[in-house]
Amino acid sequence: MEGERLPALLAIAKASKGGECFCSTMQLSVLMRVSQQSASRKLIELEKEGLALRKPTGRGVKIILTASGRRVLEQAFFDLKKILDQSPARKLEGVVCSGLGEGKYYMSQDGYKKQFKEKLGLSIFEGTLNLRSDALEVKEFLFGLRKIRVDGFHTPARTFGAVNAFKATLNGEKIAVIVPDRTKHDEGLVEVIAESDLRKKLGLKDGKKIVLTS
């Protein structure tokens, strides 16, 4: 039952507010991606195990996730987190290259600097380190990292767009890869920010191969 009850408990948790929900077996079947008959059977099994309750009301049937049901989900979460935390570090290889010279301008904006400090814990250097890598490998690397949203903002002069930031490391230095919300962003060009001038600190020149790790 272990492998079967988790999708059912997760479906109830998704549909519920505060552990309770008013929903039909048809709605649960959609969330669990099974037939209505299977959803009904699984709900009965959960109730027998004391993991969920069905309570008829004037509005319909209320489905309640019990404390035992919550514990099963919490244990599954911690087990999965333990497995993922033990996974090998992700790596992205790239070659240092020159950008368009806009990094210093954008990274000097208080609207970005304040958010990078609050959300990333980085007092960023006013500039970026750029590297060229394979676009598909960049996507795969970033897919495994937590996305941190840095909101856009307005100044009297212009509007600055939002960016997504992803924490990583380079030669032991804490960094973040930033991806702007612009439609024509070059997916093979990686923009890196850090608290120091990485080119000077690490002696990086154009053409130097480097490796980012998660």
N, C-alpha and C positions, 0 to 999 in steps of 0.2 A: 504493500500500500504506500510505502514511503515515496516511490517515484511518481505515484498517481495523485497523491493528496496535495503535493506542493503546488501544482498548477491550479488546482481548485481553490486552495487557500489564498493564493496570490490573486486569483480572479475576484474573490470576495473582498480582499483588502483593497484592490483597485476600485471596486464599485462602491466601497463603503466610506462613510464619514464618521470618524470616531468609533469604528468597528461595527457599524450597523448600516444596512442598506435595504431599500425596498426595490427588489428587482425580480424578474421572472427567471425561470430556468432557461428560457430562450435567450435572455440577455447574458446570463452566465455562460451559456454554451458558446456565444460569440466571443466572449473574453477568453474562454478556455480552448476555443477552436476545436470543439467536439460537437456531436449531435446533441439535441435537446434531451434525448433519452439518456445519453451518457452523463450529461450534466446533472440530471435529476438523480441518477444512481450515485454519482460521486457525492452529491449533497447529502443523501441519506447515509452514506458510509461515514462522512465527516461527523454527522450528528450522532451516530452510534459510538464513535470514538470520543465524543465530547469536545470536538474541535470547533464545531459550529452549531448554531441553534436556529430552528425555524419557528417564528412566532406569528400566527395569524392576527391581523389587525383590521380596522375598518378601511385602511388604505391598501391593504393587500398583505402579502407575506413579507415579514421582516426577517432578514437573514443576519444573524449576529455572529461575529467572530469571537470565540471564547478566549479566555486567558491562555488556555492550553494551545489553542490554535495560533495565537500570537507567538508563543514560545517556540513552536515548531518553525514558524517563519523566521524568527530571530536567530535560531540555531542554524538554519540553512544559510542565512546571511553571513553569520560569522564563519561558518565552514568555507563558504565561497570566498570570502575576503582573505582568509588564511591561505587558500590555494593561490589566489591572484597575487598576494603579497610575496609569495615565494617564487613567482615566475621570474625568469631572467630579465635583466634590464634590456630595454629596447634601445636600439642604436640607429643613428642616421649619419651616414657619411656624406660629406660635401666638400666643395672647394671654395676657399675664400675668394670673393670677388668684390669689385667696386660697385656701389649703387649709383643712384642719380644725384646723390648729395642732399637729399631731402630729409634724411633721418634726423639730423641735428635740429632742424626747424620744427618737425613734429614732436620730437621727444622733449623739446624745451617748453611745450605748452603745459601750463598748470593743470588744465583739464585732464590730461593724460597722466602727468606726474603724480597727482594726488591719488588717482585711482590705482596706479601701479603700486604705490606705497600701501594703500589700504587693502588691496585685493591680492597682491603678489608678495608684499613685504619687501619690495625692492625700491631703494632710492636710486632711480636709474640715472646712468650717465647720459648726457644729452647727445645721443648718436646711436647708430645701429651698426651691427656687424652683419654683413651680407655673405651668404654662401650659395653656391649653385649645386643642386642635387637633382636626382631623378624625381619627377613630379609624382609618380606612383609611390615611390618609397617615402616621400614626404607625407603623403596621405596616410599610408600605413603606420608611420611613426606617430603622427598626431592623433590617429584614431584611438590609440591606446592610452592617451593622456587626458586628464580632466580639463575640460574647456572652461576658461574663466572669462566672463564677459566684461569688457571695458566699454562703457557707454560713450556714444558720441556727445558732442556739446557744441554750444554756440559762443562765439566771441563777437564783439562789435564789428570785427573785420570780416569774419567768415564762419562757415560751419565745418566742423571736424567730425568725420565719420567714426562709427564704432569699430572696435577690433576685438578679435578673440585671442586670448593669450594662453600659452601652454608651458608649464614649468618644466625645466630640464636642467642638465648640467653640462659643462664643457671644461675639461681638465680640472675638475673639482670646483669650478666657479658656478655659483647659482645664476641661472639665466632664465629667459623666457623667450619662446618663439611667438611672434605676433603675426596675425593674419588679418589684414584689413577687410572691411565689408565693401569691397569694390568689385564690380563685375569683371573687370579686365585684369585682375590680379594674376601675376605670373606664378603658377603653382610650383614651378621648379626653383623659384627664388625664395630663399628662407631668410627672414629678418630676425635677428637676435638682439635682445636688449639685456643689459646687465648693470651692475652698480659701478663698474669701472670701464675704462677704454680697453676693450679686449685686444684690439690690435697692438697697442703699446705694451700692455701687461704680459701678453703671451707671445709677443714678437711675431704676430701674424702678418703675412703679406699676401697679395693676390697670388692665387695658384697653390697656396698651402692647403693640404688636405687635413681636415679636422673631423672629429666624431662627436656628435651630440648623444648623450645618454639620458634615459628617463629615470 
